[in-house]
Amino acid sequence: MRREAGKRLLDAMQRLRTANVPPLTEEEIADEVAAVRAARKATGAAGH
């Protein structure tokens, strides 16, 4: 399972490089994490 997740991550990174998408700033990453956590909390979903 972890190997598959790693492959998906590497594939996504390659697609972003190919699309010339700039990397997220630390603030943007923190905002994304906060948004996902808030959505999970609102629906009662666990992180796993």
N, CA, C and O atoms as a Tripos MOL2 file, in Angstrom:
@<TRIPOS>MOLECULE
protein
  192   191    48     0     0
PROTEIN
NO_CHARGES

@<TRIPOS>ATOM
      1 N           0.8230   -1.1840    0.0000 N.3       1 MET1
      2 CA          0.0000    0.0000    0.0000 C.3       1 MET1
      3 C           0.8760    1.2600    0.0000 C.2       1 MET1
      4 O           0.6160    2.1910   -0.7630 O.2       1 MET1
      5 N           1.8990    1.2970    0.8410 N.am      2 ARG2
      6 CA          2.7800    2.4750    0.8830 C.3       2 ARG2
      7 C           3.5280    2.6450   -0.4310 C.2       2 ARG2
      8 O           3.7480    3.7640   -0.8940 O.2       2 ARG2
      9 N           3.9130    1.5300   -1.0190 N.am      3 ARG3
     10 CA          4.6320    1.6020   -2.2940 C.3       3 ARG3
     11 C           3.7380    2.2280   -3.3650 C.2       3 ARG3
     12 O           4.1900    3.0520   -4.1600 O.2       3 ARG3
     13 N           2.4630    1.8290   -3.3750 N.am      4 GLU4
     14 CA          1.5150    2.3970   -4.3370 C.3       4 GLU4
     15 C           1.3210    3.8910   -4.0850 C.2       4 GLU4
     16 O           1.2620    4.6800   -5.0280 O.2       4 GLU4
     17 N           1.2230    4.2760   -2.8200 N.am      5 ALA5
     18 CA          1.0590    5.6920   -2.4790 C.3       5 ALA5
     19 C           2.2850    6.4870   -2.9110 C.2       5 ALA5
     20 O           2.1630    7.6000   -3.4220 O.2       5 ALA5
     21 N           3.4570    5.9170   -2.7050 N.am      6 GLY6
     22 CA          4.6850    6.5820   -3.1310 C.3       6 GLY6
     23 C           4.7380    6.7580   -4.6350 C.2       6 GLY6
     24 O           5.1580    7.8040   -5.1310 O.2       6 GLY6
     25 N           4.3100    5.7320   -5.3620 N.am      7 LYS7
     26 CA          4.2940    5.8210   -6.8250 C.3       7 LYS7
     27 C           3.3130    6.8920   -7.2860 C.2       7 LYS7
     28 O           3.6030    7.6550   -8.2070 O.2       7 LYS7
     29 N           2.1380    6.9440   -6.6340 N.am      8 ARG8
     30 CA          1.1660    7.9860   -7.0030 C.3       8 ARG8
     31 C           1.7230    9.3780   -6.7350 C.2       8 ARG8
     32 O           1.5160   10.3000   -7.5240 O.2       8 ARG8
     33 N           2.4330    9.5240   -5.6150 N.am      9 LEU9
     34 CA          3.0350   10.8160   -5.2840 C.3       9 LEU9
     35 C           4.0660   11.2140   -6.3330 C.2       9 LEU9
     36 O           4.0590   12.3450   -6.8180 O.2       9 LEU9
     37 N           4.9470   10.2900   -6.6830 N.am     10 LEU10
     38 CA          5.9690   10.5950   -7.6890 C.3      10 LEU10
     39 C           5.3420   10.9060   -9.0410 C.2      10 LEU10
     40 O           5.8050   11.8010   -9.7480 O.2      10 LEU10
     41 N           4.2910   10.1740   -9.4060 N.am     11 ASP11
     42 CA          3.5910   10.4470  -10.6650 C.3      11 ASP11
     43 C           2.9760   11.8460  -10.6490 C.2      11 ASP11
     44 O           3.0540   12.5750  -11.6380 O.2      11 ASP11
     45 N           2.3660   12.2150   -9.5250 N.am     12 ALA12
     46 CA          1.7570   13.5440   -9.4130 C.3      12 ALA12
     47 C           2.8200   14.6340   -9.4960 C.2      12 ALA12
     48 O           2.6160   15.6640  -10.1380 O.2      12 ALA12
     49 N           3.9510   14.3990   -8.8430 N.am     13 MET13
     50 CA          5.0400   15.3820   -8.8890 C.3      13 MET13
     51 C           5.5290   15.5710  -10.3210 C.2      13 MET13
     52 O           5.8060   16.6950  -10.7410 O.2      13 MET13
     53 N           5.6340   14.4870  -11.0620 N.am     14 GLN14
     54 CA          6.0860   14.5870  -12.4500 C.3      14 GLN14
     55 C           5.0690   15.3530  -13.2950 C.2      14 GLN14
     56 O           5.4490   16.1600  -14.1420 O.2      14 GLN14
     57 N           3.7780   15.1030  -13.0670 N.am     15 ARG15
     58 CA          2.7510   15.8320  -13.8260 C.3      15 ARG15
     59 C           2.8090   17.3270  -13.5160 C.2      15 ARG15
     60 O           2.6370   18.1520  -14.4130 O.2      15 ARG15
     61 N           3.0500   17.6800  -12.2530 N.am     16 LEU16
     62 CA          3.1590   19.0950  -11.8880 C.3      16 LEU16
     63 C           4.3660   19.7410  -12.5550 C.2      16 LEU16
     64 O           4.2860   20.8690  -13.0420 O.2      16 LEU16
     65 N           5.4900   19.0190  -12.5740 N.am     17 ARG17
     66 CA          6.6870   19.5490  -13.2460 C.3      17 ARG17
     67 C           6.4190   19.7610  -14.7310 C.2      17 ARG17
     68 O           6.7850   20.7900  -15.2990 O.2      17 ARG17
     69 N           5.7790   18.7770  -15.3480 N.am     18 THR18
     70 CA          5.4790   18.8470  -16.7760 C.3      18 THR18
     71 C           4.5410   20.0150  -17.0770 C.2      18 THR18
     72 O           4.6890   20.6840  -18.1000 O.2      18 THR18
     73 N           3.5790   20.2590  -16.1890 N.am     19 ALA19
     74 CA          2.6130   21.3440  -16.3800 C.3      19 ALA19
     75 C           3.1890   22.6970  -15.9820 C.2      19 ALA19
     76 O           2.5280   23.7250  -16.1290 O.2      19 ALA19
     77 N           4.4300   22.6970  -15.4740 N.am     20 ASN20
     78 CA          5.1120   23.9220  -15.0680 C.3      20 ASN20
     79 C           4.3480   24.6650  -13.9670 C.2      20 ASN20
     80 O           4.2570   25.8920  -13.9770 O.2      20 ASN20
     81 N           3.8030   23.8990  -13.0200 N.am     21 VAL21
     82 CA          3.0750   24.4720  -11.8840 C.3      21 VAL21
     83 C           4.0920   24.8540  -10.8130 C.2      21 VAL21
     84 O           4.9080   24.0210  -10.4180 O.2      21 VAL21
     85 N           4.0600   26.1030  -10.3350 N.am     22 PRO22
     86 CA          5.0210   26.5100   -9.3030 C.3      22 PRO22
     87 C           4.7440   25.7870   -7.9840 C.2      22 PRO22
     88 O           3.5960   25.4510   -7.6940 O.2      22 PRO22
     89 N           5.7680   25.5490   -7.1980 N.am     23 PRO23
     90 CA          5.5640   24.8680   -5.9130 C.3      23 PRO23
     91 C           4.7670   25.7460   -4.9490 C.2      23 PRO23
     92 O           4.7900   26.9730   -5.0420 O.2      23 PRO23
     93 N           4.0620   25.0940   -4.0210 N.am     24 LEU24
     94 CA          3.3090   25.8230   -2.9990 C.3      24 LEU24
     95 C           4.2620   26.4130   -1.9750 C.2      24 LEU24
     96 O           5.3210   25.8520   -1.6930 O.2      24 LEU24
     97 N           3.8740   27.5470   -1.4270 N.am     25 THR25
     98 CA          4.6390   28.1250   -0.3260 C.3      25 THR25
     99 C           4.2680   27.3810    0.9580 C.2      25 THR25
    100 O           3.2860   26.6400    0.9890 O.2      25 THR25
    101 N           5.0510   27.5800    2.0030 N.am     26 GLU26
    102 CA          4.7280   26.9480    3.2880 C.3      26 GLU26
    103 C           3.3580   27.4060    3.7800 C.2      26 GLU26
    104 O           2.6040   26.6150    4.3480 O.2      26 GLU26
    105 N           3.0350   28.6730    3.5660 N.am     27 GLU27
    106 CA          1.7350   29.2000    3.9880 C.3      27 GLU27
    107 C           0.5960   28.5310    3.2160 C.2      27 GLU27
    108 O          -0.4320   28.1900    3.8000 O.2      27 GLU27
    109 N           0.7750   28.3430    1.9160 N.am     28 GLU28
    110 CA         -0.2510   27.6830    1.1130 C.3      28 GLU28
    111 C          -0.4540   26.2330    1.5610 C.2      28 GLU28
    112 O          -1.5840   25.7470    1.6130 O.2      28 GLU28
    113 N           0.6330   25.5550    1.8800 N.am     29 ILE29
    114 CA          0.5360   24.1770    2.3650 C.3      29 ILE29
    115 C          -0.2210   24.1450    3.6880 C.2      29 ILE29
    116 O          -1.1140   23.3180    3.8750 O.2      29 ILE29
    117 N           0.1310   25.0410    4.6020 N.am     30 ALA30
    118 CA         -0.5480   25.1040    5.8990 C.3      30 ALA30
    119 C          -2.0390   25.3840    5.7160 C.2      30 ALA30
    120 O          -2.8670   24.8000    6.4140 O.2      30 ALA30
    121 N          -2.3860   26.2700    4.7850 N.am     31 ASP31
    122 CA         -3.7920   26.5760    4.5120 C.3      31 ASP31
    123 C          -4.5280   25.3470    3.9800 C.2      31 ASP31
    124 O          -5.6630   25.0840    4.3780 O.2      31 ASP31
    125 N          -3.8920   24.5980    3.0890 N.am     32 GLU32
    126 CA         -4.4980   23.3810    2.5380 C.3      32 GLU32
    127 C          -4.7210   22.3370    3.6270 C.2      32 GLU32
    128 O          -5.7810   21.7140    3.6940 O.2      32 GLU32
    129 N          -3.7190   22.1520    4.4740 N.am     33 VAL33
    130 CA         -3.8320   21.1830    5.5690 C.3      33 VAL33
    131 C          -4.9720   21.5830    6.5000 C.2      33 VAL33
    132 O          -5.7760   20.7410    6.9000 O.2      33 VAL33
    133 N          -5.0390   22.8580    6.8410 N.am     34 ALA34
    134 CA         -6.1050   23.3450    7.7230 C.3      34 ALA34
    135 C          -7.4810   23.1260    7.0950 C.2      34 ALA34
    136 O          -8.4260   22.7530    7.7900 O.2      34 ALA34
    137 N          -7.5970   23.3520    5.7950 N.am     35 ALA35
    138 CA         -8.8780   23.1670    5.1130 C.3      35 ALA35
    139 C          -9.3070   21.7020    5.1270 C.2      35 ALA35
    140 O         -10.4790   21.4000    5.3530 O.2      35 ALA35
    141 N          -8.3740   20.8010    4.8890 N.am     36 VAL36
    142 CA         -8.6990   19.3670    4.9070 C.3      36 VAL36
    143 C          -9.0910   18.9320    6.3120 C.2      36 VAL36
    144 O         -10.0550   18.1870    6.4880 O.2      36 VAL36
    145 N          -8.3560   19.3900    7.2990 N.am     37 ARG37
    146 CA         -8.6860   19.0350    8.6880 C.3      37 ARG37
    147 C         -10.0670   19.5560    9.0720 C.2      37 ARG37
    148 O         -10.8340   18.8570    9.7350 O.2      37 ARG37
    149 N         -10.3820   20.7700    8.6620 N.am     38 ALA38
    150 CA        -11.6960   21.3410    8.9750 C.3      38 ALA38
    151 C         -12.8030   20.5450    8.2910 C.2      38 ALA38
    152 O         -13.8510   20.3000    8.8880 O.2      38 ALA38
    153 N         -12.5750   20.1430    7.0460 N.am     39 ALA39
    154 CA        -13.5780   19.3620    6.3210 C.3      39 ALA39
    155 C         -13.7830   18.0050    6.9800 C.2      39 ALA39
    156 O         -14.9170   17.5420    7.1080 O.2      39 ALA39
    157 N         -12.7070   17.3730    7.3950 N.am     40 ARG40
    158 CA        -12.8210   16.0690    8.0630 C.3      40 ARG40
    159 C         -13.5470   16.2030    9.3960 C.2      40 ARG40
    160 O         -14.3710   15.3630    9.7560 O.2      40 ARG40
    161 N         -13.2310   17.2680   10.1180 N.am     41 LYS41
    162 CA        -13.8750   17.4880   11.4160 C.3      41 LYS41
    163 C         -15.3720   17.7190   11.2260 C.2      41 LYS41
    164 O         -16.1850   17.2330   12.0120 O.2      41 LYS41
    165 N         -15.7310   18.4630   10.1800 N.am     42 ALA42
    166 CA        -17.1310   18.7760    9.9170 C.3      42 ALA42
    167 C         -17.9330   17.5260    9.5620 C.2      42 ALA42
    168 O         -19.1180   17.4370    9.8820 O.2      42 ALA42
    169 N         -17.2950   16.5680    8.9070 N.am     43 THR43
    170 CA        -18.0020   15.3480    8.5060 C.3      43 THR43
    171 C         -17.7820   14.2040    9.4840 C.2      43 THR43
    172 O         -18.3890   13.1420    9.3480 O.2      43 THR43
    173 N         -16.9170   14.4180   10.4700 N.am     44 GLY44
    174 CA        -16.6300   13.3700   11.4380 C.3      44 GLY44
    175 C         -15.7430   12.2770   10.8860 C.2      44 GLY44
    176 O         -15.6430   11.2000   11.4750 O.2      44 GLY44
    177 N         -15.0900   12.5430    9.7530 N.am     45 ALA45
    178 CA        -14.2240   11.5390    9.1250 C.3      45 ALA45
    179 C         -12.8950   11.4560    9.8490 C.2      45 ALA45
    180 O         -12.3480   12.4670   10.2900 O.2      45 ALA45
    181 N         -12.3870   10.2510    9.9670 N.am     46 ALA46
    182 CA        -11.0620   10.0420   10.5590 C.3      46 ALA46
    183 C         -10.0080   10.2550    9.4910 C.2      46 ALA46
    184 O         -10.3000   10.1700    8.2980 O.2      46 ALA46
    185 N          -8.8000   10.5270    9.9100 N.am     47 GLY47
    186 CA         -7.7190   10.7620    8.9620 C.3      47 GLY47
    187 C          -7.1260    9.5080    8.3690 C.2      47 GLY47
    188 O          -6.2320    9.5980    7.5270 O.2      47 GLY47
    189 N          -7.5840    8.3500    8.7730 N.am     48 HIS48
    190 CA         -6.9670    7.1090    8.2890 C.3      48 HIS48
    191 C          -7.9400    6.3070    7.5060 C.2      48 HIS48
    192 O          -7.6000    5.2290    7.0180 O.2      48 HIS48
@<TRIPOS>BOND
     1     1     2 1
     2     2     3 1
     3     3     4 2
     4     3     5 am
     5     5     6 1
     6     6     7 1
     7     7     8 2
     8     7     9 am
     9     9    10 1
    10    10    11 1
    11    11    12 2
    12    11    13 am
    13    13    14 1
    14    14    15 1
    15    15    16 2
    16    15    17 am
    17    17    18 1
    18    18    19 1
    19    19    20 2
    20    19    21 am
    21    21    22 1
    22    22    23 1
    23    23    24 2
    24    23    25 am
    25    25    26 1
    26    26    27 1
    27    27    28 2
    28    27    29 am
    29    29    30 1
    30    30    31 1
    31    31    32 2
    32    31    33 am
    33    33    34 1
    34    34    35 1
    35    35    36 2
    36    35    37 am
    37    37    38 1
    38    38    39 1
    39    39    40 2
    40    39    41 am
    41    41    42 1
    42    42    43 1
    43    43    44 2
    44    43    45 am
    45    45    46 1
    46    46    47 1
    47    47    48 2
    48    47    49 am
    49    49    50 1
    50    50    51 1
    51    51    52 2
    52    51    53 am
    53    53    54 1
    54    54    55 1
    55    55    56 2
    56    55    57 am
    57    57    58 1
    58    58    59 1
    59    59    60 2
    60    59    61 am
    61    61    62 1
    62    62    63 1
    63    63    64 2
    64    63    65 am
    65    65    66 1
    66    66    67 1
    67    67    68 2
    68    67    69 am
    69    69    70 1
    70    70    71 1
    71    71    72 2
    72    71    73 am
    73    73    74 1
    74    74    75 1
    75    75    76 2
    76    75    77 am
    77    77    78 1
    78    78    79 1
    79    79    80 2
    80    79    81 am
    81    81    82 1
    82    82    83 1
    83    83    84 2
    84    83    85 am
    85    85    86 1
    86    86    87 1
    87    87    88 2
    88    87    89 am
    89    89    90 1
    90    90    91 1
    91    91    92 2
    92    91    93 am
    93    93    94 1
    94    94    95 1
    95    95    96 2
    96    95    97 am
    97    97    98 1
    98    98    99 1
    99    99   100 2
   100    99   101 am
   101   101   102 1
   102   102   103 1
   103   103   104 2
   104   103   105 am
   105   105   106 1
   106   106   107 1
   107   107   108 2
   108   107   109 am
   109   109   110 1
   110   110   111 1
   111   111   112 2
   112   111   113 am
   113   113   114 1
   114   114   115 1
   115   115   116 2
   116   115   117 am
   117   117   118 1
   118   118   119 1
   119   119   120 2
   120   119   121 am
   121   121   122 1
   122   122   123 1
   123   123   124 2
   124   123   125 am
   125   125   126 1
   126   126   127 1
   127   127   128 2
   128   127   129 am
   129   129   130 1
   130   130   131 1
   131   131   132 2
   132   131   133 am
   133   133   134 1
   134   134   135 1
   135   135   136 2
   136   135   137 am
   137   137   138 1
   138   138   139 1
   139   139   140 2
   140   139   141 am
   141   141   142 1
   142   142   143 1
   143   143   144 2
   144   143   145 am
   145   145   146 1
   146   146   147 1
   147   147   148 2
   148   147   149 am
   149   149   150 1
   150   150   151 1
   151   151   152 2
   152   151   153 am
   153   153   154 1
   154   154   155 1
   155   155   156 2
   156   155   157 am
   157   157   158 1
   158   158   159 1
   159   159   160 2
   160   159   161 am
   161   161   162 1
   162   162   163 1
   163   163   164 2
   164   163   165 am
   165   165   166 1
   166   166   167 1
   167   167   168 2
   168   167   169 am
   169   169   170 1
   170   170   171 1
   171   171   172 2
   172   171   173 am
   173   173   174 1
   174   174   175 1
   175   175   176 2
   176   175   177 am
   177   177   178 1
   178   178   179 1
   179   179   180 2
   180   179   181 am
   181   181   182 1
   182   182   183 1
   183   183   184 2
   184   183   185 am
   185   185   186 1
   186   186   187 1
   187   187   188 2
   188   187   189 am
   189   189   190 1
   190   190   191 1
   191   191   192 2
@<TRIPOS>SUBSTRUCTURE
     1 MET1         2 RESIDUE 1 A MET
     2 ARG2         6 RESIDUE 1 A ARG
     3 ARG3        10 RESIDUE 1 A ARG
     4 GLU4        14 RESIDUE 1 A GLU
     5 ALA5        18 RESIDUE 1 A ALA
     6 GLY6        22 RESIDUE 1 A GLY
     7 LYS7        26 RESIDUE 1 A LYS
     8 ARG8        30 RESIDUE 1 A ARG
     9 LEU9        34 RESIDUE 1 A LEU
    10 LEU10       38 RESIDUE 1 A LEU
    11 ASP11       42 RESIDUE 1 A ASP
    12 ALA12       46 RESIDUE 1 A ALA
    13 MET13       50 RESIDUE 1 A MET
    14 GLN14       54 RESIDUE 1 A GLN
    15 ARG15       58 RESIDUE 1 A ARG
    16 LEU16       62 RESIDUE 1 A LEU
    17 ARG17       66 RESIDUE 1 A ARG
    18 THR18       70 RESIDUE 1 A THR
    19 ALA19       74 RESIDUE 1 A ALA
    20 ASN20       78 RESIDUE 1 A ASN
    21 VAL21       82 RESIDUE 1 A VAL
    22 PRO22       86 RESIDUE 1 A PRO
    23 PRO23       90 RESIDUE 1 A PRO
    24 LEU24       94 RESIDUE 1 A LEU
    25 THR25       98 RESIDUE 1 A THR
    26 GLU26      102 RESIDUE 1 A GLU
    27 GLU27      106 RESIDUE 1 A GLU
    28 GLU28      110 RESIDUE 1 A GLU
    29 ILE29      114 RESIDUE 1 A ILE
    30 ALA30      118 RESIDUE 1 A ALA
    31 ASP31      122 RESIDUE 1 A ASP
    32 GLU32      126 RESIDUE 1 A GLU
    33 VAL33      130 RESIDUE 1 A VAL
    34 ALA34      134 RESIDUE 1 A ALA
    35 ALA35      138 RESIDUE 1 A ALA
    36 VAL36      142 RESIDUE 1 A VAL
    37 ARG37      146 RESIDUE 1 A ARG
    38 ALA38      150 RESIDUE 1 A ALA
    39 ALA39      154 RESIDUE 1 A ALA
    40 ARG40      158 RESIDUE 1 A ARG
    41 LYS41      162 RESIDUE 1 A LYS
    42 ALA42      166 RESIDUE 1 A ALA
    43 THR43      170 RESIDUE 1 A THR
    44 GLY44      174 RESIDUE 1 A GLY
    45 ALA45      178 RESIDUE 1 A ALA
    46 ALA46      182 RESIDUE 1 A ALA
    47 GLY47      186 RESIDUE 1 A GLY
    48 HIS48      190 RESIDUE 1 A HIS
